[in-house]
Amino acid sequence: MNVPQGRRSSTFTRLLRHGFTDPSAAERLLDSAELSPVRADPVLLDALGATADPDQALLGLVRLLEAQPERTARRELLDTLTAAKPLRDRLLGVLGASAALGDHLARHPGDWHALVMYEPEDLHPGVEEFERGLAEAVDPVSLRVAYRRCLLSIAARDVCGTTDVAETAAELADLATATLRAALAIARAAAPEDAALCRLAVIAMGKCGGHELNYVSDVDVIFVGEAANGADEGKALQAATRLASHLMRICSETTVEGTIWPVDANLRPEGRNGPLVRTLSSHLAYYQRWAKTWEFQALLKARPVAGDLELGEAYVATLAPLVWQAAERENFVPDVQKMRRRVVANIPVAEIERELKLGPGGLRDVEFAVQLLQLVHGRSDTTLRSGTTLDALKALAAGGYVGRADAAQLDEAYRFLRSMEHRIQLHRLRRTHLVPEDEADLRRIGRSLGLRTEPVTELHRAWRRHGSVVRRLHEKLFYRPLLDAVAQLAPGETRLSADAARERLVALGYADPAAALRHLEALASGVTRKAAIQRTLLPVLLGWFADSADPDAGLLGFRQVSDALGKTPWYLRLLRDEGAAAQNLARVLSAGRLAPDLLMRAPEAVALLGDPSGLEPRDRSHLEQEILAAVGRADDGEQAVTAARGVRRRELFRTAAADIVASYGTEESPAEADAGALVDRVGDAVSDLTAATIAGALRAVVRDSWGDELPTRFAVIGMGRFGGHELGYGSDADVVFVHEPRDGVDEREAAEAANTVVAEMRRLLQLPSLDPPLLIDADLRPEGKSGPLVRTLKSYEAYYRRWSLVWESQALLRAEQVAGDEDLGRRFIELIDPLRFPAEGLGEDAVREIRRLKARMESERLPRGADRTLHTKLGRGGLSDVEWTVQLLQLRHGWAEPGLRTTRTREALAAACAAELISSEYAAILDDAWVLATRVRNAVMLVRGRAGDTFPSDGRELAAVGRYLGFGPGPTRREPHIGQSGDMLDHYRRTTRRARAVVEELFYGA
């Protein structure tokens, strides 16, 4: 048919205006013979323009007309379409939203009649109505056809706005219930002898059980079976298993009419490895003894839907008490949160930004938060025991367990995200939760949700906004009402009761909920701006505290810091505006005693936590410059050393805070994966800080008694871990002192001056004060405790020439000048180099002596009662084993291998490997053990506030050590490889056992 150009242009423009994206193709379809009777009807074009995808709707309509078996049927459809607005809106709405249902109508052209009915019961059908719709299905194929016919009516009400998203999800669940019943009837008809032997109940789980099913979703079920009519239980269970398996196949298998949905029974006890059907008593025994936390969480939605409903009700009634006791389980909240993190971690990186259900800010965040609150408070409040997310959220808000505003925002966000999910799945009737990338798909989804001006842009904007709301609220949802329970609320506002608040705090892991509530009341009560900011901060902080091993300590520490700095204008502003500062503070306060103790002595150091570079270690030159400047401003030696110790305290806090944050990780950056790097960072920072502090104390003592110049040159030589840049938080500073009288100065006067300096330095650095003491240990000097504290360089030379023992050569491997006269220190190092790196290496007698000393130390110095497998210093495969092995290599080969001439253990080990003195495998085993043992010592000091060489015996302290080492949940860890303290100890024993085997071979020659 030839159409005048003017008319074509006019039609083309009208089609564009009505939302068609391919007007040329639409014109051809409108000119087809099937539509000739209504071609000029403006009502049709307006109705097509109101659909999600006018092009798709028009094509689907033409296909449906073409499929009509005869002209009269086609005429009936067109007449009804033009005369009846309800049918027109329903039919075209479905065709525009769902290509899959358009395909179904093309295959079954008479099914459009299912959309004609518009009776009151048709508006909100239930299980009975759907059962009538499926009644004629006698096999899997006819069941699929009938199912799709029922689905047509649900989709029509959905896209036309007759039902909202929650009502649509409930209808889909009711249709699934009717379908499961029909499938079970077909299975029973196929095997009547099996049906006679057993009682079989089908329990819906997940979204079907919760009355909130998607268009295309696995239908999660659990089967319960019992013997019928006195039948043998074993045979009855076999019969029930055959019926259940047949039911699953009927729904899941692909036929000429496609599939309905997969029936998934993997939520049953033992999952895929467990029997498909169990008796009620078998289910009960499993849940009482073996079930994990997530399995009780899943039972929240359990609902009998098919088969023997009396048995199904008995199943739910029997297990319900266990569900509501789940929150009393140890580590309940961490277990639930860990499961959520595992789900997120398993999303492919390329998909996480498009994941509508499982990604951050997605549907699962709302569902997990609501379920967590239900399990905690549903024990005492039965109004919360709903399997439907939105109903449960409403009940939580009504009971004061969730703030009303938060609940309203989450309700709106959840409805929007579920609507998006429905529209995505409806198009092809495929199970997916990924937001498509194709612009045409996004345009159709946006238009179906009523976004017509700029559908794609508006859809993205709304999606991001609602996702942001969910991300912001899903954690706070759990914590904010705790504040409302103690804060002054507006009249009429429902608040969390004191009992409910204590209940929630116990579930979070707080050991003293009454004290926690007092802290919250002190922090958040009142109408001041300070209290208002605290109420904003605390919901998030409470979550971070709960993520630690000692939430009580974290909250107490935060109150103490807030009391000290609350009137300082920058403090709360820092925590409110710098997200990293608040999280860093929460980590530091709840990780143990050392860092909070350091912070409490100078709370203003909290400012370091908000500065992007605030946790970076400062190099030795800058530290020494600051300390010497502070010493120079002091009035006397005691004030000067006090100032130096104040700098040391602040820098120890900086180092500890950086270590904790890097070990735990934050929401913005993951935990440091390289444990060796963490150890090196702490060792360098503490060693440099110790050297700078000693330099400052030396300057202070000299200036106080002698002015600018001491009568003797004086140098401090670092030994042991100090010289090796491997100091931990609890390490003493091992040193030796060397002096050299200045020209014209009497040796006695010089020696007295040097000894006075040493005594005064040690006294001032240990004076009781708010600052931690710095203990100086000079026991590695010649003759040990029996020898003089200070020697001249010539005295050292004479002693080493005549009396030096092999253990002293070994100790000198770590010697490094750290303070005082640099030239004197350099000459001392030159003096000892031939001793520690002897030409041609150690003789066999010296090697045997070192081995004898090591064996003696192992048998005599290990504390009585200590577990040899867990002592980090002297135990099997611990620090001593690794260090003596490395030092023996240095003594034997350092003369020939320059790389071995280092004071650092890990550096020397790497050099030995590079020189092929040790295999890379053995080097890695020794390095792993040394790093792990060093981190354990650091962790013990951080957690307990005092040094120790063994794991703590207190369970909470042991868990805190585990968290520091990465053995537990954390905010950004992918999946922690081990989560229990026992596993941590096993890991330590395994690592050090391997190291000991290497030591036996390399050190003892076994």
HUFENWO-V809477 format. One line per field, one symbol per residue. ss: DSSP state (h for helix, s for strand, l for the rest). psi: psi as a letter, one per 40 degrees, with the letter a starting at -180 (. if undefined). burial: + if it has 24 or more other C-alpha atoms within 12 Angstrom, else -. Layout:
# HUFENWO-V809477
ss=???
psi=???
burial=???
This chain:
# HUFENWO-V809477
ss=llllhhhhhhhhhhhhhlllllhhhhhhhhllhhhhhhlllhhhhhhhhllllhhhhhhhhhhhhhhlllhhhhhhhhhhhhhlhhhhhhhhhhhhhlhhhhhhhhhlhhhhhhhllllhhhhlllhhhhhhhhlllllhhhhhhhhhhhhhhhhhhhhlllllhhhhhhhhhhhhhhhhhhhhhhhhhhlhhhhhhssssssslhhhhlllllllllssssssssslllllhhhhhhhhhhhhhhhhhhhhllsllsllllssllllllhhhlllsslhhhhhhhhhhlllhhhhhhhlllssssslhhhhhhhhhhhhhhhllhhhlllhhhhhhhhhhhhhhllllllhhhslllllllhhhhhhhhhhhhhhhllllhhhllllhhhhhhhhhhlllllhhhhhhhhhhhhhhhhhhhhhhhhhlllllsllllhhhhhhhhhhllllllhhhhhhhhhhhhhhhhhhhhhhhhhhhhhhlllllllllllllhhhhhhhhhhhllllhhhhhhhhhhhhllllhhhhhhhhhhhhhhhhhhllllhhhhhhhhhhhhhhhlllhhhhhhhhhlhhhhhhhhhhhhllhhhhhhhhllhhhhhhhllllllllllhhhhhhhhhhhhhhlllhhhhhhhhhhhhhhhhhhhhhhhhhhhhllllllllllhhhhhhhhhhhhhhhhhhhhhhhhhhhhhhhhlllllssssssslhhhhlllllllllssssssssslllllhhhhhhhhhhhhhhhhhhhhlllllllllssllllllhhhlllssshhhhhhhhhhlllhhhhhhhlllssssslhhhhhhhhhhhhhhhlllllllhhhhhhhhhhhhhhhhhllllllllllllllllllhhhhhhhhhhhhhhhllllhhhllllhhhhhhhhhhlllllhhhhhhhhhhhhhhhhhhhhhhhhhllllllllllhhhhhhhhhhhlllllllllllllllhhhhhhhhhhhhhhhhhhhhhhllll
psi=hhhidddddddddddddeehegddddddddeiddeddedehdddddddeeidgdddddddddddddehdidddddddddddddhdddddddddddddhdddddddddgeeeddeedhfideedgiadddddddedeheiddddddddddddddddddddeediaddddddddddddddddddddddddddgddddddihhhhhhaadddeffiidhihhhihhhiiiifeihddddddddddddddddddddihadeaicihhhfeeihebdeiidhiiddddddddddeiiddddddedehhhdiagddddddddddeddddeedeeihfddddddddddddddehhdeedeehddeiheaddddddddddddddeedeheeegiehddddddddddeeehiddddddddddddddddddddddddefihiehhidhddddddddddeegdcgdddddddddddddddddddddddddddddddeihiihehhihiddddddddddeehdgdddddddddddeiieiddddddddddddddddddeiegddddddddddddddedehdecddddddgdddddddddddeeaddddddddegdeedddeehdedehiiidddddddddddddeididdddddddddddddddddddddddddddiiddhiihdgdddddddddddddddddddddddddddddddebdhieiihihhiibdddeffiadeiihhiihiihiihehiddddddddddddddddddeehhaeiiihhhhfeeihebeeiidhiiddddddddddehiddddddedehhhdiahddddddddddeddddgiheaiidddddddddddddddddehiheihdeehddeiheaddddddddddddddedddhddegiehddddddddddefeiidddddddddddddddddddddddddeiiieiiidhddddddddddeegiiideichhdieidddddddddddddddddddddddef.
burial=----------++-+++-++++++--+++++---++--++----+++++++++++++++++++++++++-----+--++-+++---+++++++++++++++++++++++++++++++-----++++++--++-+++-+-++++++++++++++++++++++++++++++++++++++++++++++++++-----+++++++++++++++++++++++++++++++++++------++++++++++++++++++----+++++++++++++-----++++++-+++-+++--++++++++++++++++++--++++++--+++++++++++-++++++++++++++--------+++++++++++++++++++++++++++-+--+++++++++++++++++++++++++++++++++++++++++++++++++++++----++++++++++++--++--++-+++-+++++++++++++++++++++++------++++-++++++++++++-+--++++++++++----++-++++++++++++++++++++++++++++++--++----++++++--++++++++++++++++++++++++++++++++----++++-+--++-+++++++-+--+++++++++++++++++++++++++++++++---++--++-+++++++++++++++++++++++++++-----++++++++++++++++++++++++++++++++--------+++++++++++++-+++----++++++++++++-----++++++-+++--+---++++++++++++++++++--++++++-++++++++--++----+--++--+---+---+-----+++++++++++++++++++++++++++--+-+++++++++++++++---++---+++++++++++++++++++++++++++++++---+++++++++++++++++++++-++++--++-+++-++++++++++-++---
